[in-house]
Amino acid sequence: MTRELDSYLRMDKFPHMWCPGCGNGIVLRSLLQAINELELDQDRTVIVGGIGCSSRAVGYLDFNTLHTTHGRALAYATGIKLARPELNVIVITGDGDATAIGGNHFIHAARRNIDLTVLLFNNNIYGMTGGQYSPLTPANSKATTAPYGTIEPSFDISELARSAGASYVGRGTTYHTGLLKGLIKSGIENKGFSLVEAVAACPTAFGRRNKMKGGADMIMWQKENAVNIKKAAQMSPEELEGKIVVGELHKQEAPEYTAMYDNLIARVMQQAGGGSVTPLKGN
């Protein structure tokens, strides 16, 4: 972390618990750089995490933070945004937390297009809880629950978010830090549900079992296998096999949920006789 970002951290909580070579620190730095450049008010920014290696990041951050239950980060974040829609609400989650036990919450938060920014650390495995495979573990990869390789196809979580109704979707990696920071900034600025998928290395639980060597080697693998979306548009499905498409994948204006909820309240009150309306605005 750079010194200019220290004010966003609870320094008394360090050293962190992540393994050597883990990509989570790089993703966290990109988030803090984005927040710093956007000059977000720390007291009006809420960061919500679930359970997992990535979600432990909320304990290191000096904002309004919630470390919630497994898979339920988006449910908590939805409640916060409905009660205080003027707040910046950011969700830190992992591939297991968001897409397995939390998959239903993920789909419906995207469908509602509620103004949340979801930063999904995708390390392709349950890193903290034992190295089990997740819905984002690539087919044929090894895990503690798949010692001979997974036989299930993985989600394309970015495509799932777009299909479900998210108005902003981007994907970066821990090699492409400048791109990742820019995507997070755009996601925060978007007034609607934003997913930023951050492909991160897990050398301990995933890399070791899949013979990908150490953290630096896994980051170089990201460099060699990432394809910008503009270039990807000119490639065949066969050429894109096994590649990571990075960049701004989807952006489309759509009605935002809390604004629609305010409009609903106003409509109901008018029909009830023109009584006064208390919109969903914080003090």
N, C-alpha and C positions, 0 to 999 in steps of 0.2 A: 504494500500500500504506500502511496505517496503521502507526504506530510500534510498536503492540503486537504486530504480526506480524513485525517485523524479526528476531526470534530464530529464526524458521523459515526464514530466507533466508541463502544464501551471498552476502553483500553484495559480496564481491570479484569475483563473476561478472557484475556489472552494469557498464554498461547492457545491457539485454536486446537480442535480435536481432529482435524482432517489429516489423512495420511500423506507422507511425502509423495509428490508427483500428482496429487489430486488437482483436478481443474477447477474446483469450487471457488478457490480464492481468486482466480482470474475472473470468473464470472461475477463474483461479488465486487471486485474492483471496477469492472465495467458498469455495474449498476450504480455504484457510488459516483463514478465520473459523470454518468448521465444525470443523476440527481443534482450534482454540483453545477453542471453546465446549465441546467434548467432553473437553478436557484430556487428549488422547492423549499418551502418552509418546513423545517423539521417537526415543528409542533402541529402542523396540519397535514402530516404525512403518516400513514399507517402501513406497516409492513407485517403481513400475516404469513406464518409458516405452518406446515403440517408436521409430519414425522419423517425422519430420514436424514442422511448426511447433509443434503443441501438445506433442509429446513432448519438445521441447527444455526444457520447464519443469522436468524433473527435475534439470537442471544448476544451477538456481537455488535448489533446495530443500535445506535442511540436515536431512535425515533419512537413513536408509539408502536409497540410491537406486541404480537400475540403468537405464542408457540402453542398450537392447537392439537387436536387429536388426528389420528391417522386418516388421511383422505378427506378431511372435513375443512381444510383451509378455505376453500371457495365458499362453503356454507357460512362460515364466520365472516368472511370478507363481504359477502352479499348483505348480511345483516348490518354491518358497519356502513356500507355504502347507502343502504336504504335509510338508515337513521341520520346519517350525516353526509349527504351527497356532495358537499363542497370539499370534502377531504380527498387527498390523493391516496388511493388504496392500491397497494402493490402486493402481490402474492408470490412468495418464493416456495417452490415445490419441486419434487423430483418425479422421475418417470414412473416409479411404482406408486407413489403417493397420489399423483394426479390422474393416472390412467387406469389403475387397477381398482383399489378400494374407493378411490375418488372419481372414477370414470363418469358416473352418473351426474355428479355435481358439475364436472367439467363440461359435459355436453350441454347441460341446461343453462349454465352461466353464459356459455357462448351463444346459445339460442336466444336468450333474453337480451343479449348485447348490453349487459350492464357494464358501467364504466369502471372496469377493473383491469389492471395490467398484470398478467401472469408471466412470471419469469420461470420457465421450466428447465431445470438442470437435467439434461438427458445424458446420463452416463451408462445407459443400456442395462442396468442391473440394480437389484436391491443391495446397495453397498453396505449400509450400516447394520442390517438385520440378518446377515448371513450369506449373502451372495446368491440369493435365489434369482431366477430369471423373471423379468418384468414384461409387460405388454410391448415394450419398446426394444427388447433384446432381439438382435437380428437372428433370423432362422439359421440353424446349424451351429450356433454359438454355445459354448459350454457354461454351465453354472452349477451351483451345488444341487439344485433341483433338476438339472439336466446334464448329468456327468458324461453322457454320450452325445450331447448336442440337442438343441431345441428342435422340435419338428413343427412348431406353430409359426405362422407368418406374423410379423410385427406390425403394429399400427404405424401409419404415417400420421403422427399427432398433429402436425401443422395442417395437413389436408383435412383431417377430422375436424379441427377447429373451424376452418373455412367453411366446410360443408354444414356444420352445425349452426353457423350464423355469426361467427366472430367478424368484426369489421376491420381488424388489423391482424396480420400474421407475418412474422419474420423468423428467420433462422440464421444463427451464426455459430461459430465454434470458438474454442479457447485459443486457437491460432489467430483467427481474424478478430482481434480485440477491438480495432477501430470500427469495423462493421458492426460488431455486437453492441458496442456502446451506442452507435447511431440508431440501431433498431430499437433498443430499450428507450431511448429518448422519444422516438416516433411513437412507440407504444404508449408511453405515458401521456403524450400530447393528444393522442387519439381519444375522442369522446365516445367510448364504447368499449366492448370487450376486446382486449389485445392479448395475443399470445406471442411471446418471444421464446423460441426454443433455442437453448444454448447447449450445443453438443460439447460435453466435457469428458475428460479422461478419468477412468477409475482403474489405475494400474494394479491395485490390491485385489479387488473382487472380480473384475472383468479381464483386465489385461493379462494378469498372471495365468489365469486358466485358459486364455485363448492365445497364448504365446505371442503377445504384442509388446513384450519387453517392458520398459519403464515409462514414466510419465512423459518425458521428453520425446521418446520414440512415438508415443501415441499422439502427441500434438503434431509431430511431423507427418504422421499418417493422415491426420485431418487436413493438413496443407495439401498433401498429394491427392487426396480423394474428394476435395470440395470443388464444386462447380458453381460459378455465379449463375443466377437465374437467367440472365440474358443469354449467356452461352448455352445453358441447358435447353433453352427454347429451340436451339438449332441442332440439338442432338437427338438421336433415335433412342427408343426405350432400351435397346441392347447396349448402347454406349453409356447410358446412365445407370446401368445395373451396378449396384454397389457404391454409387457415388452419393455425396451429400450435397444437395442443392441448397445454396445459401443466398441470402439477400432478403429483400422485401417481397414476400410471396403473395400477399393479398392486401388490398386496401380499398375499402368501399364505404361510403357514408351510409348510415342506417339509423333509424330512430333509437335513442338510448333509453334504457329501461326506467331509470329514476325520473327522467323528464316526462316520460309517458305516464308514470304513476301520478305525478303532480297534476297532469292534465286530466287524468281520470277523477282525482279527488275534486278538482274544480268543477267538472261536469256534473258529478253526483250532487255536489252542494247546490249548484244552480237548479237542478231538477227538484231538489228538496225544498226550494223556496228562496234561493238566493242568499243563504246564510254566509257568514264569513268563512274563509278558507285559510287553513294553516298549512302551507306547503311544506315539503320535505326539505327544509333549509336549516342549517345549524346556526348557532349564535356566533 
